[in-house]
Amino acid sequence: MTFRILICDPLSEDGVKPLYEAEDVEIIDTPGMEFDVLKQKLANADAAIVRSQTTMTRELIEAAPNLKVIGRAGVGVDNIDLDAATENGVIVVNAPDGNTMSTAEHTMAMLMALARNIPQAYNLLRNGRWERKAMVGVELKDKTLGIIGLGRIGKEVARRAKGQRMDVIAYDPFLTKEKAEKIGIEYGGVEDVLKAADFLTVHTPLMKETHHLIDREALKLMKPSARVLNCARGGIIDEEALYEALKEKRIAGAALDVFENEPAVGHKLLELDEVIATPHLGASTVEAQENVAVDVSEDILHILRGGTAKHPVNVRAVSPEVMEQLEPYFELAEKLGPFLSNLTKGVLEKITIHYAGELVQRDTLPLTRCTVKGILKLHLGSRINDVNAFMAAKDKGIVVDENKSTVSRGFTNLITVEIKTNEETRTVAGTLLNGLGPRIVKLDQYSVDVQPTGHLVVIRHHDKPGAIGKVGNLFAEAGVNIATMQVGRKGEGGHAVMVLSVDRPLEDACLEKLRGMEEIRQAHRLEL
């Protein structure tokens, strides 16, 4: 059997060599095709490889009945409609490790160039000016590098910085003080890193929680002599806030390889002498281009020949029989984890999912995967999916456990999720109610009945007369309508929980007033 593989974007020749050498493969190498031509070519393709230029839309995927796999020669898959691929039984693979070294090295190159004013000095020299005094830089030795995001790339940057005899302090939602000590760096919260850093580099995914993570308030915490770098994703740093801080001399410089909107030709940050920049070159090395192409090529061949992928990004469609059994539970499974994770302090160490009742007789692994995905997406963004959730948990040192019991405490089925961190252990249990859908029926030791959707406020409070009334009055003053309220307690006068669904998100000021009440122990807002 011969497999037809469509190469949609320019790739390293050495990287796709495994495909050209395969006897059971026919290559269609036509980068830069117009949409209609691409659609026509895909109709008979078994696989397609893209980089960032080609967008694999639902229309293209659905027009390719023979398509079995799409390979992304790189990390991001935002140019591939993952839902459409999964629905059509098309596996998507990428190359998450291929550009780790190139991006880490580019970060260090930018760090050194920023410290020693190398681009500025070169430009002056080209214009006939020998300006030694104006181009005095700083040494890296004994300076502190702050790293926000200690994944694969962040760790490589930390190793290189230590080689330059720098001190390193890092924050990552999965980093603990003990883990930091093992790799010889200091652990801190985001504010600790910002305050300590002489140089700050970010290596997080771009998602809702990290968009403009480095904003005006963050930049105000930094030293006037500090310099910031972004070789990760445009949008992590608020570029308007960065421009203002540089203009007002509140920070000393910036090195940018990525921008929120690219190409960034004519960006006003490029007008500042304190800024150096490159046009998104983090993965632009011969080796990285080759590595990502090799990884994807090998994965595609394994899949086409009936094997398993090394770096799958989605999952093969579940059989109709299995889907019919599990589909009602997927929404519940995906909501329980984020609900609890939003309430839990500390660094995640273990996730335990306990199944009871009818679910004991079924294959619950897809539900466990769905729960883990929901928890990790809070910290790692949309790149976490049904297939790579377990791999991501293992990479972060998180234990995932699953167990079953026939005892369901009066419910036909019950899913209980337990999250253990380095500070506490919390649990939440949920079930399906006929005609009403997913319901949270227990939070820690308190019985409740909560629909896990929309805008929620979860409160731990002292069970005292007037506590509920004060909360209601505060929300009324803030113009926030309470749709439902559930109160759970173990006994009169002790601790209790209150879960409210509201018509609009609670603003920061109202949340702080709530937390300041004498009766309130904890208060959290959730969006599910």
URJO-V872730 format. One record per residue. N is the residue number from 1. PSI is psi in degrees with one decimal (999 if undefined). D_CENTER is the distance of its C-alpha to the mean C-alpha in Angstrom with 1 decimal. Layout:
BEGIN
N_PSI_D_CENTER / N_PSI_D_CENTER
END
This chain:
BEGIN
1_136.2_39.3 / 2_130.7_37.8 / 3_134.1_34.2 / 4_119.1_33.6 / 5_124.8_30.4 / 6_119.9_29.6 / 7_110.2_28.2 / 8_-23.6_27.0 / 9_161.0_25.9 / 10_131.7_27.5 / 11_159.2_26.6 / 12_129.7_28.0 / 13_-42.3_31.4 / 14_-32.1_31.1 / 15_-36.3_27.6 / 16_10.8_29.0 / 17_-39.2_32.2 / 18_-32.0_31.4 / 19_-44.1_31.6 / 20_-27.0_34.8 / 21_-12.0_36.4 / 22_129.9_35.7 / 23_-20.8_38.9 / 24_23.4_37.3 / 25_138.4_35.2 / 26_121.2_36.2 / 27_131.8_34.1 / 28_99.1_34.0 / 29_92.4_32.9 / 30_70.2_32.9 / 31_151.2_30.1 / 32_23.9_30.1 / 33_146.1_31.6 / 34_157.6_32.2 / 35_-48.2_30.5 / 36_-38.3_33.7 / 37_-43.7_34.4 / 38_-43.2_31.0 / 39_-41.8_31.3 / 40_-43.4_34.7 / 41_-36.1_33.7 / 42_-21.8_30.8 / 43_-30.5_33.4 / 44_13.0_34.7 / 45_143.0_31.6 / 46_-24.4_30.2 / 47_156.6_27.1 / 48_142.8_25.5 / 49_131.1_23.7 / 50_160.6_21.9 / 51_-123.1_20.2 / 52_-12.7_19.0 / 53_-43.1_22.4 / 54_133.2_22.9 / 55_118.7_21.0 / 56_94.5_21.5 / 57_170.2_22.2 / 58_-41.2_23.4 / 59_-42.8_26.9 / 60_-43.6_26.8 / 61_-42.6_25.3 / 62_-16.7_27.9 / 63_4.6_30.6 / 64_80.4_30.0 / 65_-22.1_31.5 / 66_-4.0_31.6 / 67_126.7_28.0 / 68_-27.8_26.5 / 69_141.9_23.5 / 70_127.0_21.5 / 71_131.6_20.3 / 72_110.8_17.9 / 73_75.6_19.2 / 74_-165.7_16.0 / 75_-57.4_12.3 / 76_144.5_11.1 / 77_25.3_12.6 / 78_-8.5_12.6 / 79_14.4_16.4 / 80_129.4_16.9 / 81_95.1_17.5 / 82_-38.2_15.9 / 83_-44.4_17.7 / 84_-39.6_20.9 / 85_-47.2_20.5 / 86_-44.5_20.0 / 87_-30.0_22.8 / 88_11.6_25.1 / 89_25.6_24.5 / 90_122.8_22.9 / 91_141.7_20.6 / 92_130.5_17.9 / 93_154.0_17.3 / 94_-170.0_15.6 / 95_78.5_16.2 / 96_-21.6_13.2 / 97_-14.2_15.8 / 98_-32.3_18.3 / 99_16.1_17.4 / 100_-51.1_16.3 / 101_-41.2_19.8 / 102_-39.4_20.5 / 103_-40.6_17.6 / 104_-43.5_18.5 / 105_-38.4_22.1 / 106_-38.0_21.7 / 107_-44.2_20.0 / 108_-36.4_23.1 / 109_-42.5_25.4 / 110_-37.5_24.2 / 111_-47.2_24.5 / 112_-40.9_28.0 / 113_-37.0_29.0 / 114_-41.3_27.8 / 115_-34.3_29.8 / 116_9.3_32.9 / 117_36.0_32.9 / 118_-47.5_33.5 / 119_-40.2_32.7 / 120_-42.4_34.8 / 121_-39.0_37.6 / 122_-43.7_37.7 / 123_-40.3_37.9 / 124_-43.8_40.8 / 125_-39.0_42.5 / 126_-28.3_42.4 / 127_15.5_44.0 / 128_18.9_46.8 / 129_124.0_45.8 / 130_84.8_45.9 / 131_79.9_44.0 / 132_-45.0_43.5 / 133_-35.0_43.7 / 134_-15.8_41.2 / 135_27.3_38.6 / 136_128.0_38.5 / 137_-160.2_35.1 / 138_152.9_33.7 / 139_154.5_33.2 / 140_-29.9_30.0 / 141_130.3_32.0 / 142_4.1_31.6 / 143_160.2_29.0 / 144_123.8_25.7 / 145_120.6_22.4 / 146_129.4_19.5 / 147_123.9_16.1 / 148_110.5_12.9 / 149_99.4_10.2 / 150_58.0_12.2 / 151_-151.6_10.6 / 152_-49.3_13.1 / 153_-44.3_13.9 / 154_-40.3_14.0 / 155_-39.5_16.4 / 156_-38.1_18.5 / 157_-41.7_18.9 / 158_-43.2_20.0 / 159_-43.5_22.5 / 160_-38.0_24.0 / 161_-39.7_24.2 / 162_-32.8_26.1 / 163_-23.6_28.4 / 164_8.4_29.2 / 165_35.0_30.2 / 166_154.2_27.6 / 167_142.3_26.4 / 168_129.8_22.7 / 169_136.4_20.8 / 170_151.3_17.1 / 171_137.1_14.5 / 172_140.1_11.4 / 173_-15.8_10.6 / 174_12.1_11.9 / 175_132.4_14.7 / 176_168.8_18.2 / 177_-38.1_21.4 / 178_-42.5_22.9 / 179_-39.0_20.1 / 180_-41.8_20.5 / 181_-35.4_24.2 / 182_-32.3_24.1 / 183_9.0_22.7 / 184_30.5_24.9 / 185_172.5_22.8 / 186_142.4_22.8 / 187_142.3_20.2 / 188_164.1_19.7 / 189_176.2_17.8 / 190_-45.4_16.4 / 191_-38.5_20.0 / 192_-43.6_21.6 / 193_-45.2_19.7 / 194_-42.7_20.6 / 195_-33.9_24.2 / 196_-23.9_24.8 / 197_130.3_23.4 / 198_-31.8_26.0 / 199_137.0_23.2 / 200_127.5_19.6 / 201_139.9_16.9 / 202_137.3_13.1 / 203_53.9_10.7 / 204_160.3_7.2 / 205_158.6_4.8 / 206_118.1_6.6 / 207_-176.3_6.2 / 208_-43.4_9.0 / 209_-23.5_8.7 / 210_-5.1_8.5 / 211_124.0_10.9 / 212_37.8_14.2 / 213_-41.4_13.0 / 214_91.2_16.1 / 215_-165.3_18.6 / 216_-45.1_22.4 / 217_-38.8_22.3 / 218_-44.1_20.1 / 219_-29.5_22.4 / 220_-23.5_25.4 / 221_-13.0_24.5 / 222_159.0_24.8 / 223_148.9_28.1 / 224_-22.7_30.2 / 225_-0.1_30.3 / 226_155.4_26.5 / 227_144.5_24.7 / 228_148.8_21.1 / 229_144.2_19.2 / 230_104.4_16.3 / 231_24.3_15.9 / 232_-82.0_12.2 / 233_134.8_11.5 / 234_137.7_14.1 / 235_-17.3_13.5 / 236_-36.6_12.0 / 237_131.1_15.7 / 238_107.1_18.0 / 239_-32.2_20.6 / 240_-43.5_23.4 / 241_-38.5_23.1 / 242_-43.2_23.0 / 243_-45.3_26.1 / 244_-43.5_27.9 / 245_-38.7_27.2 / 246_-42.8_28.5 / 247_-35.9_31.5 / 248_6.7_32.4 / 249_29.8_32.2 / 250_-17.2_29.8 / 251_162.9_27.7 / 252_-24.3_29.3 / 253_170.3_27.2 / 254_145.7_24.0 / 255_121.6_22.8 / 256_127.4_20.6 / 257_-14.9_19.6 / 258_152.4_17.3 / 259_159.0_18.1 / 260_-37.3_16.8 / 261_120.0_19.5 / 262_147.7_20.8 / 263_147.1_23.5 / 264_29.2_24.1 / 265_130.4_27.8 / 266_4.2_29.8 / 267_138.2_27.0 / 268_-22.2_28.8 / 269_-29.7_26.8 / 270_-10.4_28.5 / 271_-15.2_31.8 / 272_135.3_31.3 / 273_-22.6_32.8 / 274_-2.6_30.2 / 275_133.3_27.5 / 276_150.2_27.0 / 277_154.6_24.8 / 278_156.0_24.2 / 279_66.5_23.2 / 280_61.5_19.8 / 281_8.1_21.4 / 282_-39.1_18.7 / 283_10.8_19.0 / 284_69.9_22.6 / 285_156.6_24.7 / 286_-42.4_27.2 / 287_-44.1_25.7 / 288_-42.6_22.1 / 289_-39.5_23.4 / 290_-43.6_25.5 / 291_-47.0_22.9 / 292_-36.1_20.4 / 293_-41.0_23.4 / 294_-48.1_24.9 / 295_-46.2_21.9 / 296_-41.3_21.5 / 297_-44.9_25.3 / 298_-39.9_25.8 / 299_-43.4_23.2 / 300_-43.7_25.0 / 301_-41.9_28.3 / 302_-45.0_27.4 / 303_-46.5_26.3 / 304_-30.8_29.3 / 305_10.3_31.6 / 306_6.0_30.3 / 307_-170.4_28.1 / 308_153.6_24.4 / 309_147.4_21.5 / 310_-37.5_19.9 / 311_66.9_16.5 / 312_145.6_16.3 / 313_-22.4_13.4 / 314_-161.0_15.3 / 315_149.3_18.3 / 316_148.9_22.0 / 317_136.7_23.5 / 318_144.8_24.9 / 319_149.2_28.7 / 320_-36.2_30.4 / 321_-46.7_32.0 / 322_-41.9_28.9 / 323_-39.3_27.0 / 324_-36.1_30.1 / 325_-39.7_29.9 / 326_-22.8_26.2 / 327_-41.3_25.2 / 328_-21.4_26.5 / 329_-12.6_24.2 / 330_-44.7_20.8 / 331_-43.8_20.2 / 332_-46.4_21.4 / 333_-40.1_19.3 / 334_-24.0_16.0 / 335_-31.9_17.1 / 336_-44.4_18.5 / 337_-55.0_15.5 / 338_-36.6_13.6 / 339_-49.6_17.1 / 340_-40.0_17.9 / 341_-34.4_14.7 / 342_-20.8_15.1 / 343_-7.7_18.6 / 344_134.9_18.2 / 345_152.9_18.6 / 346_-179.1_17.8 / 347_127.1_15.6 / 348_130.6_15.0 / 349_-36.1_17.5 / 350_140.1_18.6 / 351_124.7_18.0 / 352_127.7_21.3 / 353_123.8_22.1 / 354_126.6_25.8 / 355_139.8_27.5 / 356_154.1_31.0 / 357_-140.3_33.7 / 358_-29.7_33.7 / 359_-20.7_30.2 / 360_-29.5_31.8 / 361_0.7_33.6 / 362_163.3_30.5 / 363_104.3_27.8 / 364_1.4_24.9 / 365_-42.5_22.5 / 366_-33.5_20.7 / 367_-40.3_20.4 / 368_-45.0_19.1 / 369_-41.5_16.4 / 370_-40.4_15.6 / 371_-46.7_15.6 / 372_-41.9_13.3 / 373_-46.5_10.8 / 374_-37.5_11.2 / 375_-47.5_10.8 / 376_-28.9_7.7 / 377_-25.9_5.8 / 378_-33.3_7.0 / 379_-29.4_5.3 / 380_-3.9_2.2 / 381_-168.0_2.5 / 382_-9.8_5.7 / 383_-13.5_5.9 / 384_128.5_6.8 / 385_-173.2_10.4 / 386_-30.4_13.9 / 387_-43.8_14.8 / 388_3.8_12.1 / 389_-46.8_11.3 / 390_-39.5_14.4 / 391_-41.8_13.8 / 392_-39.5_10.5 / 393_-44.8_12.4 / 394_-41.5_15.3 / 395_-31.1_13.6 / 396_4.5_12.6 / 397_24.6_16.2 / 398_126.8_15.7 / 399_132.6_18.8 / 400_124.7_18.7 / 401_148.2_22.2 / 402_134.4_23.9 / 403_165.2_27.5 / 404_152.7_30.0 / 405_147.0_33.1 / 406_-12.9_35.8 / 407_116.3_36.1 / 408_15.3_34.2 / 409_41.0_35.9 / 410_-5.1_37.6 / 411_149.5_34.7 / 412_-38.0_34.8 / 413_152.5_31.3 / 414_129.9_28.9 / 415_123.8_25.3 / 416_128.1_24.6 / 417_128.2_21.2 / 418_130.2_21.5 / 419_123.9_18.9 / 420_126.6_20.3 / 421_-177.3_19.0 / 422_-1.6_21.0 / 423_-31.0_22.6 / 424_170.2_23.2 / 425_128.0_23.2 / 426_151.9_22.7 / 427_153.0_23.4 / 428_142.5_23.3 / 429_143.7_25.4 / 430_161.6_25.6 / 431_178.3_27.9 / 432_130.7_29.1 / 433_131.9_32.1 / 434_123.1_34.3 / 435_-11.5_34.0 / 436_-14.4_31.5 / 437_-156.5_28.3 / 438_141.3_25.7 / 439_137.8_26.8 / 440_122.9_25.7 / 441_-9.6_29.0 / 442_135.5_28.3 / 443_113.2_26.2 / 444_-123.2_27.1 / 445_8.8_30.9 / 446_131.9_31.4 / 447_132.4_32.2 / 448_177.0_30.8 / 449_95.6_30.4 / 450_132.8_27.3 / 451_116.7_25.8 / 452_72.7_22.0 / 453_153.9_21.3 / 454_-152.7_21.4 / 455_118.5_21.7 / 456_151.4_22.5 / 457_123.7_23.8 / 458_125.3_24.2 / 459_132.5_26.9 / 460_128.6_28.6 / 461_168.5_32.1 / 462_134.0_35.7 / 463_83.4_37.9 / 464_149.0_40.5 / 465_134.3_42.6 / 466_-12.9_41.2 / 467_-45.2_37.5 / 468_-39.9_36.5 / 469_-40.5_38.8 / 470_-40.1_37.3 / 471_-44.8_33.8 / 472_-42.0_35.3 / 473_-40.9_37.2 / 474_-44.4_34.3 / 475_-37.8_32.3 / 476_-43.3_35.5 / 477_-33.0_35.9 / 478_-2.4_32.4 / 479_26.3_33.1 / 480_117.3_30.5 / 481_131.0_32.0 / 482_118.7_31.5 / 483_-46.4_31.4 / 484_156.5_31.5 / 485_131.7_31.8 / 486_131.0_31.8 / 487_131.0_33.2 / 488_138.5_33.3 / 489_159.2_35.5 / 490_-31.6_37.4 / 491_164.6_40.5 / 492_132.1_42.3 / 493_3.8_41.5 / 494_-147.7_38.5 / 495_152.3_34.8 / 496_167.9_33.2 / 497_150.0_30.1 / 498_125.3_29.9 / 499_120.2_27.3 / 500_137.9_27.8 / 501_133.8_26.5 / 502_161.3_27.1 / 503_-17.6_27.6 / 504_160.1_25.3 / 505_144.4_22.6 / 506_128.5_24.1 / 507_160.1_24.3 / 508_-43.8_23.6 / 509_-41.5_27.3 / 510_-39.6_28.2 / 511_-41.0_25.6 / 512_-38.7_27.0 / 513_-40.8_30.5 / 514_-47.1_29.6 / 515_-21.4_28.3 / 516_-6.9_31.5 / 517_144.3_33.9 / 518_-36.3_36.1 / 519_-14.3_35.4 / 520_127.6_31.6 / 521_-43.9_29.9 / 522_151.5_26.2 / 523_132.2_24.6 / 524_145.0_21.2 / 525_142.8_20.1 / 526_148.9_17.8 / 527_113.7_16.8 / 528_999_16.8
END
